[in-house]
Amino acid sequence: FNEPAVISGGVNFAKGTAEGIDFDLAYRKTFENGQRLSIRAIATKVLDRTNFVDPTDPRRPNRQLSELGDPEWAANLTASYDFGSFSLRYGVRYIGKQTINLYETMLPYRDICPASGVTPNTGGINGAAVPCTAGDLVTVAPNNADATDRVYYPDAFYHSFRVDVEVNTKFNFYVGVDNAFDRQPPLGLLGTAG
């Protein structure tokens, strides 16, 4: 190397924030005959899921909450009844609505006011730009509010059933059905996209 030399490696500038509330409720009862009932519900309400990945302005937020794969609400409920030598179990999974496009495409979002002090797509009168203070975090109108005929994938419930048979202390057999009512992914999603 020529003196002086500067070698630059990768720079980690990204940041992610997440905030939410988890709920966990359970009920268990053993009856006089030894049979047992068990019910458990777990739910999550996500309040914030934001990434900061712009190397030119690491303060610029990119809302991930409500986008596909990050619903605001998700929950699971499991109920089982144990008869001793066999048991029955039912489960239901809830996945809340999620945006079809990026959140910013069709819904108002938070962004940094540009140096010009004018946010171009904030709606205003007849689509006129709305002034803002350069560098401040402001609410911006959607980038393309009519990109699709609907904003969200619908919420969904997936049901499952299972029967366990205890043959002896060494062997337990079970059979079950996941997605018992054959609920297809909404709007033709296949789960195979990159």
LOGU-706123 format. One line per 3 residues: number of its first residue (from 0); their letters; for each residue y, x, z of N, C-alpha, C, O. Coordinates in pm, 1 decimal. Each point is the difference from the previous one (the first is absolute). Layout:
<atoms>
NUM) a) Y X Z Y X Z Y X Z Y X Z ~ ...
</atoms>
This chain:
<atoms>
0) fne) -118.6 82.5 0.0 118.6 -82.5 0.0 124.4 86.6 0.0 3.1 110.0 55.2 ~ 97.1 -163.2 -118.1 129.4 66.9 8.0 61.3 -27.9 136.2 -19.2 -107.7 56.4 ~ 91.1 202.3 -4.8 67.5 -17.8 127.9 139.9 -54.7 -25.1 63.3 49.7 -93.2
3) pav) -10.3 -142.6 163.1 -70.8 -89.5 90.9 -72.9 -108.4 -77.3 42.9 -37.0 -109.3 ~ -150.4 -13.8 163.1 -80.3 -104.0 -63.8 -6.9 -121.6 91.8 -4.2 12.7 122.4 ~ 3.3 -128.6 -182.9 -14.2 -124.2 75.9 -119.8 -74.1 -55.5 -7.8 -27.5 -119.8
6) isg) -84.3 -4.1 206.9 -116.4 -78.8 -38.0 12.9 -134.3 70.4 14.9 -6.6 122.0 ~ -20.8 -98.8 -199.7 16.1 -132.9 57.4 -132.3 -72.6 -4.3 -66.1 -3.4 -103.8 ~ 27.0 -54.7 215.4 -121.2 -81.3 6.5 37.4 -146.7 4.5 116.3 -36.4 -17.2
9) gvn) -215.3 -46.8 40.4 23.5 -143.3 9.7 86.0 -33.3 120.0 -1.4 70.1 101.1 ~ 76.1 -178.1 -114.0 86.5 -45.5 107.5 -42.0 -142.2 35.9 -7.0 -87.3 -86.4 ~ -20.4 65.5 213.1 -38.3 -133.4 44.9 125.1 -72.5 48.9 49.0 27.0 109.7
12) fak) 1.9 -118.1 -190.3 122.0 -71.9 33.9 -28.0 -147.1 30.6 88.2 -70.6 48.9 ~ -208.8 24.2 -76.8 -30.1 -143.4 11.4 -15.3 -44.3 145.1 -33.2 78.8 88.5 ~ 58.5 -206.9 -67.7 -15.0 -59.6 131.7 -42.2 -144.7 -18.3 38.9 -65.0 -97.1
15) gta) -117.0 15.7 188.8 -38.6 -140.4 -1.5 22.4 -60.0 137.1 -21.2 66.0 101.7 ~ 64.1 -191.3 -98.9 16.2 -69.2 127.6 -87.5 -124.6 -0.3 -17.8 -64.5 -103.3 ~ -35.6 32.1 218.4 -83.8 -119.0 13.8 19.0 -57.4 139.6 10.8 73.5 98.3
18) egi) -6.9 -204.0 -91.5 14.4 -67.7 127.9 -66.7 -136.1 -12.4 11.6 -66.8 -102.7 ~ -80.6 26.7 206.8 -66.9 -129.0 -3.7 -50.6 -40.4 136.5 16.2 71.8 98.7 ~ -77.6 -187.8 -95.6 -55.8 -54.1 123.5 -145.3 -36.5 -27.5 -30.1 -68.7 -97.6
21) dfd) -60.3 115.3 184.4 -140.9 -35.5 -9.5 -33.8 -100.9 108.8 45.5 11.8 113.7 ~ -125.3 -110.3 -150.0 -46.8 -101.1 93.9 -151.5 7.6 5.5 -65.2 7.5 -104.1 ~ 8.6 -9.3 223.0 -144.8 7.1 17.0 -40.2 -98.5 109.6 32.8 20.3 116.9
24) lay) -102.6 -125.2 -153.9 -44.9 -101.4 95.0 -151.9 -7.1 -4.6 -59.4 1.3 -107.8 ~ -3.2 -8.7 224.3 -145.7 -8.3 5.3 -42.9 -97.8 107.8 65.9 -15.6 102.8 ~ -178.8 -50.0 -129.3 -61.2 -90.2 98.4 -150.1 22.8 -4.1 -60.6 0.2 -107.1
27) rkt) 0.8 19.0 224.3 -144.7 17.7 10.3 -52.4 -89.0 112.7 60.7 -10.6 106.6 ~ -173.5 -52.3 -132.8 -59.7 -88.0 101.2 -151.2 15.1 -7.3 -59.6 -13.6 -106.8 ~ -1.6 41.8 221.0 -145.3 1.0 10.9 -41.1 -125.2 76.0 46.7 -23.8 111.4
30) fen) -133.6 -55.6 -171.3 -42.8 -125.3 59.9 -117.3 23.5 94.5 -60.1 107.5 -0.4 ~ 27.7 -207.8 81.1 -107.0 11.8 98.7 -135.2 30.3 -63.2 -85.5 62.6 62.6 ~ 65.8 -107.1 -187.1 -127.6 24.9 -67.9 -4.7 138.3 -66.4 -98.4 32.7 -66.4
33) gqr) 203.8 49.2 83.6 3.6 135.5 -55.2 62.1 9.6 -138.1 23.9 110.2 -49.3 ~ 2.4 -222.6 -13.3 63.4 2.7 -131.4 146.9 36.7 16.0 62.0 -28.3 102.5 ~ -6.5 93.4 -208.5 137.8 50.2 9.8 83.8 -45.5 -118.4 -45.8 -4.8 -114.2
36) lsi) 169.9 -28.3 145.9 100.7 -33.2 -101.1 107.1 108.3 4.4 44.5 40.7 107.3 ~ -4.4 4.7 -223.6 102.7 104.0 -7.5 95.3 -32.7 -114.4 -43.0 -24.3 -112.8 ~ 172.4 23.8 142.7 103.2 -26.2 -101.2 107.0 106.8 14.8 45.0 29.7 110.7
39) rai) -4.3 28.2 -224.7 105.2 101.6 3.9 90.9 -15.9 -122.9 -46.7 -15.6 -112.8 ~ 176.7 19.9 138.7 99.0 -6.7 -108.0 92.8 120.4 10.8 48.8 32.3 108.4 ~ -25.1 33.2 -220.1 91.2 113.8 -7.2 98.8 -29.4 -112.8 -41.0 -33.0 -111.3
42) atk) 169.6 44.7 139.2 102.6 -25.5 -101.7 105.8 109.6 6.0 24.6 59.3 105.0 ~ 36.2 -34.6 -217.7 107.1 99.5 -8.9 119.1 -60.8 -72.4 -13.6 -57.1 -108.2 ~ 130.0 70.3 169.5 127.5 -38.3 -62.5 77.0 129.6 -21.3 43.0 63.0 96.6
45) vld) -25.4 -23.1 -220.9 72.2 123.1 -31.2 148.5 -33.5 -11.8 38.9 -89.7 -74.9 ~ 42.8 162.4 149.2 144.4 -23.0 -0.2 73.4 94.4 -94.3 102.8 -36.3 -57.2 ~ -155.2 157.1 40.9 64.6 100.1 -85.2 -105.8 91.1 -60.4 -91.1 45.3 69.3
48) rtn) 103.7 -19.1 -197.8 -83.9 97.8 -69.7 86.0 53.9 -113.0 7.9 -59.1 -107.6 ~ 56.2 171.8 133.7 97.2 55.7 -94.1 -30.3 146.8 -24.3 -33.3 73.8 92.7 ~ 45.0 -32.3 -217.4 -16.7 140.9 -36.1 135.0 56.8 -42.4 84.5 -70.6 -55.1
51) fvd) -66.4 198.5 81.8 119.9 72.6 -41.7 -49.6 118.5 -82.2 -38.8 102.9 55.3 ~ 40.5 -117.8 -187.3 -63.4 100.5 -86.9 91.4 56.0 -108.8 -47.5 67.3 -91.5 ~ 176.4 -93.7 99.9 93.6 48.2 -102.1 51.5 138.5 40.1 74.6 11.7 97.2
54) ptd) -113.2 93.6 -170.6 44.1 135.0 38.2 150.7 20.8 -17.2 57.3 89.9 61.7 ~ 7.6 -172.4 -145.1 144.7 14.7 -17.3 77.9 -71.2 109.8 116.5 31.8 24.1 ~ -180.3 -128.5 42.8 63.3 -68.5 112.6 -109.0 -49.8 94.7 -44.8 -114.0 -12.3
57) prr) 1.9 197.8 106.5 -109.8 -38.4 89.1 32.3 -118.4 92.1 -88.6 -48.6 70.1 ~ 213.3 1.9 -69.2 35.5 -118.1 79.7 -30.3 -129.5 -73.8 2.6 -107.1 60.5 ~ -31.3 114.8 -190.9 -19.6 -121.1 -81.9 -134.1 -64.9 33.4 -104.7 61.6 -20.1
60) pnr) 106.2 -186.0 71.0 -124.7 -67.7 36.1 -70.4 -60.9 -120.8 64.2 -40.0 -97.1 ~ -195.6 33.5 104.4 -80.6 -69.1 -99.2 -92.4 -92.8 78.3 -99.4 44.3 57.7 ~ 132.6 -172.2 -56.1 -78.3 -97.0 77.1 -139.5 -13.4 -59.0 -16.1 -25.9 -119.2
63) qls) -84.4 43.9 203.8 -139.0 -18.0 -40.7 -57.2 -128.8 58.7 -96.9 -54.9 -52.5 ~ 156.5 6.9 161.1 -44.6 -121.8 65.0 2.0 -116.9 -97.9 98.0 -19.0 -72.0 ~ -202.2 -56.8 69.1 -19.4 -118.3 -85.5 -47.2 34.6 -139.8 -36.2 -90.2 -75.6
66) elg) 35.1 218.0 38.0 -52.5 35.6 -131.3 -152.4 -4.2 4.1 -59.1 0.5 108.0 ~ -4.3 -4.7 -223.9 -144.7 -13.9 -9.2 -69.4 108.1 83.3 21.8 119.3 -21.0 ~ -104.3 -161.8 114.5 -69.4 91.6 89.9 64.7 11.8 136.4 -59.2 57.8 91.2
69) dpe) 179.0 -111.2 -74.9 73.0 8.0 127.2 59.2 -135.4 39.2 122.1 -14.8 3.7 ~ -207.8 -85.0 25.8 52.8 -132.5 36.6 68.2 3.2 136.2 -29.0 85.7 83.5 ~ 120.0 -180.4 -62.7 64.3 -11.7 131.4 -98.5 -49.1 105.1 7.6 40.5 116.0
72) waa) -99.6 -127.0 -155.5 -100.0 -54.4 92.0 -141.0 27.9 -50.2 -28.1 -11.1 -119.4 ~ -59.8 47.5 211.8 -142.7 13.0 -27.3 -74.0 -33.7 128.9 49.8 27.2 109.3 ~ -168.6 -86.4 -121.5 -73.1 -39.8 119.8 -149.4 -8.7 -27.8 -42.6 -20.2 -113.6
75) nlt) -35.6 35.8 219.4 -145.8 -17.0 -4.1 -41.5 -84.3 119.5 52.2 16.5 110.3 ~ -146.7 -107.2 -133.3 -57.9 -79.0 107.6 -150.9 10.3 -12.5 -55.1 -18.6 -108.6 ~ -12.1 48.1 219.3 -145.8 5.5 2.9 -49.5 -86.6 113.8 49.7 9.4 112.2
78) asy) -147.9 -94.1 -140.8 -61.9 -83.8 102.4 -150.6 16.8 -12.0 -55.5 -7.4 -109.6 ~ -10.9 30.2 223.3 -145.7 14.2 -3.7 -61.8 -74.5 116.9 60.1 -16.1 106.2 ~ -183.8 -29.0 -130.3 -77.4 -65.5 105.6 -136.4 65.8 2.4 -71.8 1.4 -100.0
81) dfg) 36.8 53.4 216.3 -125.3 73.9 16.4 -98.5 -87.7 76.3 22.7 -34.2 116.0 ~ -133.5 -2.0 -182.9 -102.9 -83.1 60.7 -103.7 82.6 75.5 -87.5 -56.2 65.9 ~ 96.1 186.4 -74.6 -98.4 89.7 62.5 -75.6 75.8 -105.9 26.0 118.2 -22.5
84) sfs) -120.6 -185.1 -43.9 -78.3 67.7 -103.4 69.3 -2.8 -136.5 -37.8 75.5 -89.5 ~ 137.2 -160.3 72.8 78.7 2.2 -123.5 143.1 -42.8 30.7 27.1 -62.1 102.8 ~ 63.1 96.3 -192.9 140.2 -35.9 19.3 63.2 -38.7 -132.6 -46.2 40.7 -106.6
87) lry) 151.3 -118.9 114.7 76.8 -44.2 -116.1 141.3 55.5 12.6 57.1 4.6 108.9 ~ -2.1 37.2 -222.4 135.6 53.4 2.8 79.9 -52.5 -119.4 -50.1 -8.2 -112.1 ~ 175.6 -26.9 139.7 92.9 -44.6 -103.3 124.2 87.9 7.8 46.2 32.7 109.3
90) gvr) 7.6 5.2 -223.5 123.1 77.4 -4.0 93.3 -53.2 -107.1 -44.2 -47.6 -104.7 ~ 172.0 55.9 131.5 100.0 -35.5 -100.4 108.8 106.9 2.5 44.2 43.3 106.4 ~ -2.5 -1.9 -224.4 104.5 101.7 -13.6 117.0 -62.8 -74.0 -17.7 -63.2 -104.2
93) yig) 137.2 81.0 158.9 120.9 -53.4 -60.8 85.7 116.1 -50.0 21.4 97.9 71.5 ~ 27.1 -109.9 -194.9 91.3 98.5 -58.0 123.1 -76.6 -46.3 -9.8 -90.0 -83.4 ~ 125.5 125.8 137.6 124.0 -70.3 -31.1 50.8 25.6 -141.0 -50.7 86.5 -71.4
96) kqt) 151.3 -163.1 33.2 57.6 12.0 -134.4 59.1 139.0 -21.0 43.6 65.7 94.6 ~ -43.1 -22.0 -221.9 52.0 131.2 -37.3 71.0 -12.1 -134.8 -35.4 -84.6 -82.1 ~ 134.8 168.9 60.4 77.9 -12.0 -123.9 -81.9 41.8 -121.1 -84.2 89.5 8.0
99) inl) 110.0 -155.1 -119.2 -69.8 30.8 -124.7 51.3 131.7 -57.3 -78.1 82.3 -47.9 ~ 207.7 -63.2 52.9 62.6 123.9 -46.5 44.5 81.1 121.5 -30.5 -35.7 113.8 ~ 101.8 143.4 -138.3 62.9 69.4 111.2 94.7 -96.8 68.9 59.1 -85.9 -65.3
102) yet) -44.2 98.9 196.3 86.2 -90.1 75.9 139.5 -3.7 -61.7 59.4 -106.9 -13.8 ~ -7.4 223.9 -23.3 136.4 12.2 -53.0 18.7 -70.4 -133.8 113.3 -29.5 -38.2 ~ -221.6 2.2 -33.5 11.4 -64.7 -130.6 53.8 -141.4 12.0 86.4 -40.0 -78.0
105) mlp) -136.9 -37.0 175.5 31.7 -141.9 2.4 67.5 -49.6 127.9 33.8 -118.0 10.1 ~ -13.9 206.9 87.7 59.8 -41.9 127.6 111.7 95.5 40.3 -4.1 117.9 -35.3 ~ 104.3 -167.0 108.9 106.6 89.1 47.9 -58.6 109.6 89.2 -94.9 -23.9 74.8
108) yrd) 151.5 142.5 -83.4 -52.3 113.6 76.0 113.8 89.2 47.2 114.4 -16.1 -42.5 ~ -146.6 111.1 131.2 98.8 93.4 54.7 0.4 127.0 -84.7 -105.5 51.6 -36.8 ~ 226.3 -1.5 6.2 14.5 122.8 -76.9 131.8 67.4 39.6 81.4 -58.0 71.8
111) icp) -62.3 179.0 -118.8 121.3 76.6 28.1 107.6 -36.6 -102.3 -26.4 -2.3 -120.2 ~ 146.6 -26.1 167.7 112.4 -26.5 -89.5 32.1 129.1 -75.9 16.3 104.9 62.3 ~ -6.9 -110.4 -195.4 25.0 121.1 -77.7 140.7 57.3 23.9 86.1 -66.4 57.7
114) asg) -64.8 188.5 -102.4 128.0 69.6 18.4 115.9 -76.4 -62.0 113.7 13.0 45.6 ~ -140.5 -93.0 -149.3 105.7 -78.1 -65.0 56.4 -108.8 92.3 108.9 -51.9 -24.5 ~ -183.1 17.6 130.3 45.0 -106.0 89.9 -20.4 -138.7 -57.0 55.4 -97.2 51.6
117) vtp) -133.9 86.8 -157.1 -26.4 -129.1 -63.4 -150.4 -13.0 -19.0 -62.8 84.0 -64.3 ~ 6.2 -188.9 120.2 -142.5 -24.6 -16.6 -18.0 -92.0 -119.6 43.0 -115.3 4.8 ~ -105.3 162.7 -111.8 -0.5 -72.1 -127.0 -71.2 -134.7 -0.9 49.8 -92.0 -64.9
120) ntg) -159.6 74.8 130.7 -72.9 -126.7 -16.3 -1.6 -82.5 127.8 -104.3 -54.2 36.6 ~ 218.1 43.5 32.3 5.3 -79.0 122.6 35.1 -145.5 -24.6 20.9 -74.2 96.0 ~ -13.7 31.3 -218.8 22.3 -142.0 -29.4 145.4 -32.3 -20.6 41.8 -23.2 -113.4
123) gin) 36.4 20.8 218.2 143.5 -26.6 -12.1 29.9 -125.6 -79.2 -89.3 -80.6 -26.3 ~ 216.1 63.8 -12.1 41.5 -113.7 -80.6 -27.3 32.9 -146.1 46.9 101.4 -51.5 ~ -122.7 -187.2 -14.3 -36.7 20.9 -140.7 -66.2 135.8 -21.1 20.5 62.3 -104.1
126) gaa) -98.9 -15.5 200.0 -71.1 126.4 -15.6 87.4 121.6 21.3 -44.1 112.2 -25.1 ~ 168.5 -131.5 71.2 90.1 113.2 21.4 -49.9 85.1 115.7 -60.4 -50.1 94.8 ~ 86.7 178.8 -104.3 -41.4 92.5 104.6 74.8 -28.1 129.4 113.9 -46.6 -1.7
129) vpc) -179.0 75.4 113.4 60.1 -19.0 131.1 30.5 136.8 58.6 -87.5 86.6 3.0 ~ 210.8 -65.4 44.0 34.4 131.2 55.4 -73.1 25.8 132.0 -32.1 -92.7 74.5 ~ 6.7 221.1 -47.8 -63.0 40.9 125.8 52.4 139.6 34.7 63.2 65.7 -82.8
132) tag) -89.6 -22.1 203.6 43.0 133.2 42.3 -107.1 101.1 -38.2 -115.3 -10.6 41.9 ~ 155.1 108.4 -121.6 -95.4 100.5 -49.4 -78.2 61.4 115.8 57.4 40.6 101.0 ~ -189.6 -34.8 -118.0 -86.7 60.4 100.1 -53.4 -95.9 104.1 -93.5 33.7 72.7
135) dlv) 151.3 -153.3 -63.9 -48.2 -98.4 97.0 -127.6 -67.5 -51.0 -23.9 -8.4 -120.5 ~ -55.9 -38.8 213.6 -118.3 -77.9 -34.1 44.3 -144.1 -20.5 58.8 -60.1 89.9 ~ -86.4 3.8 -207.5 44.9 -134.8 -34.7 -117.0 -81.8 -53.6 -101.8 55.1 -42.0
138) tva) 117.6 -186.2 44.1 -99.4 -88.5 -60.1 33.7 -15.2 -147.9 113.4 -31.1 -36.5 ~ -212.7 53.4 -46.7 17.2 -2.4 -145.1 -81.0 -114.9 -57.1 -109.8 -29.4 47.1 ~ 164.7 -35.1 -148.8 -70.7 -109.4 -66.8 -124.5 54.1 -71.2 -8.1 119.7 -27.8
141) pnn) -87.5 -205.8 -1.4 -122.0 43.6 -69.6 31.3 69.2 -132.6 100.4 -28.9 -65.1 ~ -188.1 120.2 27.2 18.8 70.4 -127.1 -28.6 -89.0 -120.7 61.6 16.6 -105.3 ~ -155.8 -112.0 120.1 -35.0 -88.9 -110.6 -63.1 -125.3 59.7 -121.8 -17.0 -4.5
144) ada) 204.8 -70.4 60.1 -47.6 -114.0 78.1 -90.1 -95.2 -76.0 -76.6 -73.6 62.3 ~ 82.9 72.4 -194.8 -86.1 -90.3 -76.3 -106.3 75.7 -78.8 -39.5 -43.1 -108.3 ~ -6.9 155.2 161.8 -101.0 81.5 -67.9 -130.1 -76.4 -22.0 -63.9 15.6 -104.0
147) tdr) 24.4 -97.4 200.1 -120.1 -83.5 -13.9 32.9 -140.1 49.9 102.3 -21.4 64.9 ~ -190.3 -73.9 -95.7 28.4 -138.9 37.8 -21.2 -27.0 148.0 39.0 -106.1 48.8 ~ -99.4 198.6 23.6 -14.9 -14.4 145.0 22.0 135.6 65.7 -17.4 104.2 -63.2
150) vyy) 55.2 -106.1 188.7 33.2 123.1 72.3 -121.8 59.0 69.8 -17.3 121.9 2.4 ~ -68.5 -209.1 55.5 -108.2 46.4 87.2 -138.5 -35.6 -52.5 -19.7 -103.3 -64.1 ~ -75.9 191.6 93.0 -140.4 -38.8 -4.6 -20.5 -92.4 119.4 59.0 23.7 105.4
153) pda) -139.7 -127.1 -118.1 -19.1 -90.5 113.8 -82.6 66.5 111.0 -74.8 94.8 -24.0 ~ 90.5 -147.2 145.3 -84.4 49.3 107.9 -143.7 -44.6 -25.5 -24.5 -88.8 -81.7 ~ -70.8 151.3 152.4 -140.9 -27.8 -28.5 -83.8 5.9 127.0 30.3 74.7 93.1
156) fyh) -136.5 -155.1 -91.4 -99.5 1.2 107.4 -135.2 36.1 -61.1 -36.9 -52.6 -105.0 ~ -36.4 141.8 170.3 -134.6 40.0 -43.4 -95.6 -25.0 115.9 23.1 47.7 111.1 ~ -131.6 -123.3 -136.7 -92.8 -41.4 104.4 -133.1 74.6 -13.5 -43.2 33.2 -110.4
159) sfr) -20.5 -7.7 225.0 -131.3 65.0 -1.7 -90.1 -62.7 106.4 47.0 -51.5 101.4 ~ -178.4 57.3 -127.5 -100.3 -53.1 91.4 -111.2 103.5 15.0 -28.6 76.4 -92.3 ~ -33.9 -75.4 211.1 -107.2 95.9 23.5 -97.8 -57.5 103.5 40.3 -65.6 96.0
162) vdv) -169.7 92.1 -118.0 -105.2 -36.1 94.3 -72.8 128.2 37.0 -44.7 73.9 -87.7 ~ 32.6 -47.2 218.9 -73.8 116.4 51.0 -126.3 -49.1 69.1 2.2 -99.2 72.9 ~ -112.7 170.0 -96.8 -125.7 -30.7 67.6 -48.0 127.1 68.6 -18.4 103.5 -64.1
165) evn) -1.8 -112.7 195.8 -50.4 114.4 76.0 -151.4 -14.5 11.6 -49.3 -83.9 75.4 ~ -25.0 167.0 -151.3 -145.7 -6.4 -1.2 -55.3 54.0 131.3 -85.3 -62.7 62.9 ~ 133.7 177.6 -22.8 -33.5 60.2 129.6 111.6 97.8 34.6 104.8 -1.6 -64.6
168) tkf) -124.9 86.4 164.8 106.8 91.5 41.7 28.4 109.3 -102.3 103.4 66.3 7.7 ~ -194.5 -46.7 -104.2 19.0 104.8 -100.5 50.9 -52.1 -133.5 57.3 75.8 -78.4 ~ -77.6 -204.5 51.7 35.1 -51.7 -132.3 89.7 -122.8 9.0 -23.2 -91.8 78.8
171) nfy) 126.6 93.7 -162.8 92.3 -111.3 -12.3 25.9 -18.7 -149.1 42.2 93.6 -67.9 ~ -66.9 -212.0 17.4 24.4 -29.2 -140.5 115.7 -98.9 -11.3 19.4 -85.9 86.0 ~ 56.2 100.3 -193.4 109.3 -94.4 -20.5 17.0 -28.5 -148.3 -36.9 80.3 -85.5
174) vgv) 93.0 -195.0 58.0 36.5 -37.9 -135.6 136.8 -67.4 9.8 27.3 -74.3 94.3 ~ 56.9 101.0 -191.8 133.4 -56.6 4.2 59.0 -16.9 -138.0 -52.3 50.5 -99.4 ~ 160.8 -121.6 96.0 73.4 -22.6 -124.5 146.8 28.5 27.2 61.5 -64.7 84.7
177) dna) -5.2 161.6 -156.3 143.6 25.3 4.1 65.2 -81.0 -111.0 -62.6 -26.9 -102.5 ~ 185.9 -11.3 122.1 72.1 -83.2 -96.9 -85.7 -120.1 -39.4 -26.9 -23.7 -117.7 ~ -14.7 -50.6 218.7 -97.8 -107.5 -16.9 41.8 -106.6 -100.8 -86.1 -58.0 -66.1
180) fdr) 212.4 31.4 53.0 44.5 -104.3 -91.7 50.7 57.3 -132.2 66.7 -68.7 -77.3 ~ -99.1 194.7 52.8 30.0 68.4 -125.8 148.0 -8.8 -36.3 35.7 -32.7 -113.2 ~ 49.4 62.5 210.8 144.9 0.6 -24.5 34.1 119.9 -87.6 -20.7 114.6 39.8
183) qpp) 72.2 -140.9 -157.6 36.6 106.3 -93.1 137.8 55.7 35.4 83.0 -71.9 55.6 ~ -57.8 198.6 -86.9 134.1 54.5 22.8 103.4 -82.7 -76.2 -29.1 -49.7 -108.8 ~ 148.4 34.6 163.8 101.0 -85.2 -63.1 51.2 55.3 -133.3 7.7 121.1 -20.7
186) lgl) 25.9 -211.7 -66.5 64.4 28.3 -128.9 -72.5 107.0 -81.6 63.5 80.8 -67.9 ~ -195.7 -80.8 75.0 -79.8 87.1 -85.5 -6.6 145.6 41.8 -42.2 83.9 -79.6 ~ 82.0 -50.8 200.5 -10.4 140.0 45.9 -145.8 41.4 3.9 -86.1 -79.4 37.8
189) lgt) 57.7 202.6 -76.3 -137.1 49.8 3.1 -21.2 108.2 105.6 -113.8 29.4 36.5 ~ 221.9 29.5 12.4 -13.6 107.4 98.3 -40.2 131.1 -63.2 -45.3 90.8 69.7 ~ 61.0 -78.7 -201.7 -40.5 121.8 -69.1 118.2 80.2 -54.5 -18.4 108.2 -55.8
192) ag) 139.1 -161.0 71.9 118.2 70.2 -53.3 31.2 122.7 83.1 -29.5 4.1 119.5 ~ 90.2 97.6 -183.6 34.0 127.1 61.7 73.0 -14.9 125.2 35.3 99.6 63.2
</atoms>
